[in-house]
Amino acid sequence: PHLSTHRWIKYFCNYRTMGKRTKKVGITGKYGTRYGSTLRKLLRKIEVSQHSTYRCVFCGKDSVKRTCVGIWECKTCRKVVAGGAYTLSTASAVTVRSNIARLRRMQTENN
């Protein structure tokens, strides 16, 4: 809509100085006061991690996003990786990877 100069400046200044919508709850503000604060805090951690972008091991860019549970796709190189439900790599996967690398090193040292 057409605004006069005075109204446009007033509108623009209010738009630029708008406050944050949530101070603590973040993405879990959609649940309101339901389910209890402790459960909402746990859910916030999970939802933030599942919606964030991760670094691609193939192209090196921060463009890996979750497509569905356990399926992660890089938006730039289009590689699809199987990972955790909420994060790209789980703690147990990191442990397994380090154990495999350690066993490989031991095997090459013995031969």
Backbone hydrogen bonds in HBPLUS format (Angstrom, degrees):
<---DONOR---> <-ACCEPTOR-->    atom                        ^
c    i                          cat <-CA-CA->   ^        H-A-AA   ^      H-
h    n   atom  resd res      DA  || num        DHA   H-A  angle D-A-AA Bond
n    s   type  num  typ     dist DA aas  dist angle  dist       angle   num
A0008-TRP N   A0004-SER O   2.79 MM   4  5.93 155.3  1.85 156.0 164.2     1
A0009-ILE N   A0005-THR O   2.99 MM   4  6.17 160.0  2.03 149.8 153.9     2
A0010-LYS N   A0006-HIS O   3.06 MM   4  6.28 159.7  2.11 145.2 151.1     3
A0011-TYR N   A0007-ARG O   2.82 MM   4  5.97 160.2  1.85 148.8 154.4     4
A0012-PHE N   A0008-TRP O   2.83 MM   4  5.95 164.7  1.85 150.3 154.8     5
A0013-CYS N   A0009-ILE O   2.89 MM   4  5.97 161.2  1.93 149.0 153.9     6
A0014-ASN N   A0010-LYS O   3.10 MM   4  6.23 159.0  2.15 144.5 150.0     7
A0015-TYR N   A0011-TYR O   2.94 MM   4  6.12 149.9  2.04 144.8 153.9     8
A0016-ARG N   A0012-PHE O   2.95 MM   4  6.15 154.3  2.02 148.4 154.5     9
A0017-THR N   A0013-CYS O   3.11 MM   4  6.21 140.9  2.27 141.8 151.2    10
A0028-THR N   A0025-VAL O   3.30 MM   3  5.57 152.3  2.38 133.6 127.2    11
A0029-GLY N   A0026-GLY O   3.21 MM   3  5.80 156.3  2.27 119.9 121.0    12
A0031-TYR N   A0028-THR O   3.14 MM   3  5.72 164.0  2.16 114.6 119.2    13
A0032-GLY N   A0029-GLY O   3.17 MM   3  5.46 159.9  2.21 108.2 114.3    14
A0034-ARG N   A0031-TYR O   3.21 MM   3  5.81 160.2  2.25 136.8 138.4    15
A0040-ARG N   A0036-GLY O   3.14 MM   4  6.32 154.9  2.21 145.6 153.2    16
A0041-LYS N   A0037-SER O   2.93 MM   4  6.13 148.9  2.03 145.3 153.1    17
A0042-LEU N   A0038-THR O   3.09 MM   4  6.39 157.7  2.14 147.3 152.7    18
A0043-LEU N   A0039-LEU O   2.92 MM   4  6.08 160.9  1.95 148.0 153.8    19
A0044-ARG N   A0040-ARG O   2.85 MM   4  5.96 142.3  1.99 140.0 150.2    20
A0045-LYS N   A0041-LYS O   3.26 MM   4  6.53 156.4  2.32 145.2 149.0    21
A0046-ILE N   A0042-LEU O   3.24 MM   4  6.58 158.7  2.29 146.9 152.4    22
A0047-GLU N   A0043-LEU O   2.84 MM   4  6.02 168.6  1.86 154.9 158.0    23
A0048-VAL N   A0044-ARG O   2.91 MM   4  5.97 160.6  1.95 150.6 155.7    24
A0049-SER N   A0045-LYS O   3.18 MM   4  6.26 159.5  2.22 140.6 146.2    25
A0050-GLN N   A0046-ILE O   2.97 MM   4  6.19 151.5  2.05 149.0 157.2    26
A0051-HIS N   A0047-GLU O   3.10 MM   4  6.13 140.4  2.26 141.5 150.0    27
A0054-TYR N   A0064-VAL O   2.96 MM  10  4.90 153.6  2.03 132.3 141.0    28
A0064-VAL N   A0054-TYR O   3.00 MM  10  4.90 165.4  2.02 151.0 148.6    29
A0056-CYS N   A0061-LYS O   2.79 MM   5  5.49 161.0  1.82 149.4 153.7    30
A0060-GLY N   A0056-CYS O   2.94 MM   4  4.91 135.1  2.14 121.0 133.3    31
A0075-LYS N   A0063-SER O   2.97 MM  12  5.53 163.2  2.00 140.3 143.4    32
A0065-LYS N   A0073-GLU O   2.95 MM   8  5.57 163.4  1.98 150.2 146.6    33
A0073-GLU N   A0065-LYS O   2.87 MM   8  5.57 163.6  1.90 166.4 163.1    34
A0067-THR N   A0071-ILE O   2.94 MM   4  5.75 164.9  1.96 150.0 155.1    35
A0071-ILE N   A0068-CYS O   3.09 MM   3  5.38 166.4  2.11 124.6 128.7    36
A0083-GLY N   A0070-GLY O   2.87 MM  13  4.95 164.5  1.89 136.2 141.4    37
A0072-TRP N   A0081-VAL O   2.86 MM   9  5.14 168.3  1.87 164.6 166.7    38
A0081-VAL N   A0072-TRP O   2.70 MM   9  5.14 169.8  1.71 161.9 165.6    39
A0074-CYS N   A0079-LYS O   2.90 MM   5  5.38 163.6  1.93 158.4 163.8    40
A0078-ARG N   A0074-CYS O   3.01 MM   4  4.98 126.4  2.31 124.3 134.0    41
A0084-GLY N   A0087-THR O   3.02 MM   3  5.17 121.8  2.38 148.0 164.1    42
A0084-GLY N   A0088-LEU O   3.35 MM   4  5.39 145.5  2.48 100.6 110.2    43
A0094-VAL N   A0090-THR O   3.17 MM   4  6.48 152.4  2.25 146.6 153.2    44
A0095-THR N   A0091-ALA O   3.12 MM   4  6.39 154.9  2.18 145.2 151.7    45
A0096-VAL N   A0092-SER O   2.97 MM   4  6.18 162.1  2.00 148.2 152.7    46
A0097-ARG N   A0093-ALA O   2.93 MM   4  6.09 159.4  1.97 146.1 152.0    47
A0098-SER N   A0094-VAL O   3.02 MM   4  6.23 157.8  2.07 146.6 152.0    48
A0099-ASN N   A0095-THR O   2.95 MM   4  6.17 154.9  2.01 149.1 156.4    49
A0100-ILE N   A0096-VAL O   2.94 MM   4  6.15 159.4  1.98 152.3 157.4    50
A0101-ALA N   A0097-ARG O   3.04 MM   4  6.26 159.7  2.08 145.6 151.1    51
A0102-ARG N   A0098-SER O   2.96 MM   4  6.14 154.6  2.02 144.2 151.2    52
A0103-LEU N   A0099-ASN O   2.93 MM   4  6.17 159.9  1.98 150.8 155.8    53
A0104-ARG N   A0100-ILE O   2.94 MM   4  6.16 152.7  2.01 147.5 155.2    54
A0105-ARG N   A0101-ALA O   2.99 MM   4  6.23 155.6  2.05 146.1 152.4    55
A0106-MET N   A0102-ARG O   3.00 MM   4  6.26 157.5  2.05 147.4 153.6    56
A0107-GLN N   A0103-LEU O   2.94 MM   4  6.12 150.8  2.02 142.6 150.7    57
A0108-THR N   A0104-ARG O   2.95 MM   4  6.22 156.5  2.01 150.2 155.7    58
A0109-GLU N   A0105-ARG O   3.00 MM   4  6.18 149.3  2.10 145.7 154.1    59
A0110-ASN N   A0106-MET O   3.11 MM   4  6.28 147.8  2.21 142.8 150.3    60
A0111-ASN N   A0107-GLN O   3.23 MM   4  6.41 141.5  2.39 140.1 149.3    61
